[in-house]
Structure formats: C-alpha cells, structure tokens
Amino acid sequence: MDNEIFEALFEIVTFFNQPQQDRKLLQQASIPLEPAALPIIVRVGRQPEISIGELADQIGRNHSSISRQVDKLVAAGWLVEVERRDQRIRQVTLSPQGQRALLQIKLAREAAIRQKLANYSNADRTELLQVLQQLAATLTGPSDYRE
C-alpha cells in the first residue's frame, strides 16, 4: 500500500507542476503572467520577505533562474525588494499589485478545485481536508531521523 500512496502523491504533484495548469489558472484569474511566475507569486504570498535562495529551494529551480524571474516581477510591479539587513541576502515581498493578483489566483484556484471535487460529498471533502492537513504536517514537521 505504501507504493500506492507514493504513486497517488506523485500523480497529484505532477498535476500541480504542469505549466498548462498554471496557464489555465492565470487565465481564469485574468492575470497577465507567464506560468513560471505563478509559483513565485504564490510562495512569496505565503512567506513575505522570503529570500531568493529559499524560493529557489522551495520551487526546485536554480538560484540564477529564480533571481532572473524575480527581477522581471519586480520590474513589472508584482514584487518589491525588502530593505536589505544583510547585503548578501535578497528578499522580496508582494507589492499591492501582487497582493491583488494573489487574491484573484486564490479565487480562481478555489473555483477550479470546487469544480474538480463537485461529486464529493461534504463529508468526503471534510475527510479529505483532514487527511491532507495531517499529511502536510507529517511531511513538513520535525524529522524523526536520527544518525
């Protein structure tokens, strides 16, 4: 059964990592961004003042790629750089325009998931939420691994 759990998670991650899904979501939200920008906007919205290095690690792309994308988003007014306390670490947060875009993205994402889960009962949706929250806490919580 553990392999089946992994396979199901793999399919879910694959679904969310497809650029066409991001493109569709941005269209539904009426946000004129390229799909590669979506994970950056969402991550920065969840973690204001995140560093470029942390963004790269969380999104799974290299630092220079994320840095170039962030430069574009800052120039276009979606992100703003945070005043640097440490000159080596560059941090960004959402601009007011970026905050409005994130709200539109969240609304479009909610509508999309509502449509995908339309055949689920309220009880099924509640159970799914509880299991996913438990899984998220398990996967992101402190590790039990000991050397």
N, C-alpha and C positions, 0 to 999 in steps of 0.2 A: 504494500500500500504506500510506503514512503516514496517509491519511484513515481507512482501515480500522482501523489501530491506535488512532487517536483515538476512533473510534466504539465500539470494544470497551472502551476505558478509560471512556468516557462511560457505557456500559451498566453497567459494574462500579460506578462511583461512584454512579450512580442507584440501583442495588440497595442499596448500603450506606447511602444517605441517606434511604431510605424509613422514615417513622415506624412503619409496620406491622412492618417487620423488627426495629426496636428493641423494639417492644412484644412481639413474639413471643420475642425473645431474653430479655427481662426476665422474661417468664412462665416460660420454660424454666429460668431461673436462680432462680426463686422470689424475685425481688427486687421489693419494692413501690415502684417508682419510676415516674414518668412518662417516656415516651420522650425528651423533651427533655433529661432529666438524664443519659442514658446517655453521650453524647459527652463531657460534662464529667467524669464519673467516670472514664472510660477515659483521657482526656487527663491528668487530674491524677495518675492512677496511673502513667502513663508518664513524667510530668515533675513530680515532687514539688516543691513550692514555686513553682509556676507563678503568674504574675500574672494578674489578671482581664483585662488588656489583651491578653496573649499568648493566653489562652484564647479571647477574642473573635475575634482574628485567625485562629487556627487552625481554629476551628469555623465561622467565617464568619457570625457574628451580631454585632449591635452590642453595645458595651460595657455599656450600661444593661440590656439584656436578660440578658446573662450575669451581670451583677452581681446582679440580682434572683433569678435561678435559684440562684446560689451562696449568697445569703442564705438561701434556703429549705433548701438542702442542709446548710448549717452549722447552722441551727436544728433540723433533723431528725437531726443527728448523723452525717451521711455524710462531711462535710468539716470541717476545722478551719482557722482562720486561723493563719498563721505570724506570729510576733512581727515587727513591722514595724521594719526598719532605716531605711527611708525612708517617712515618713508619707504620701507621695503614692502609693505603690505597695502595693497589697493583694495578698498572696499566700496561696494555700491549698494544703493537702495532704490526703490521705485520713486519716480517723480510723480507729481499729481496725475499726469497723463498716463503713466504706467499703472498707477493705482486704479484709475478708471478702467483701463484695459483689463486688468486682472479681475475686476468685478464682472465685466462683460464675459470674460473667459469662464469664470466660475458659473455664471448663469447658464451659459451655453453648455458647459460640461454637465451641470445638473439636469438640464433638459435632455441631453443625449443619454445619460445613464438612466433617467426615468423611462425613456423610450425603450432602451435595451432591456430593462427589468419590468416592463409593463405586465408581463404574465406572472410575475412573482406576487404572492400574497403579502399583506403587511407583515404577517408572522415570519414568512420566509425572508423578507427584507431585513427585519429586525435581527433574525438569527444570523444572516449573512454579515450584517454590520458588526455584531458582537464577535463573531469568529474572525473577521478581518482585523478588528481592533486588537484582539488577543494575539493574532499572528504578528501584526506590526510591532506590538510591544515585545513579543518574544524575539523577533529578528533584530530589533534595534536596541534592545535592553542590554544590560551588562552581560558580558560573556561569562560562561561557566568554565571556559577552557583554562586549564592550568598546565604550566610546563613542569 
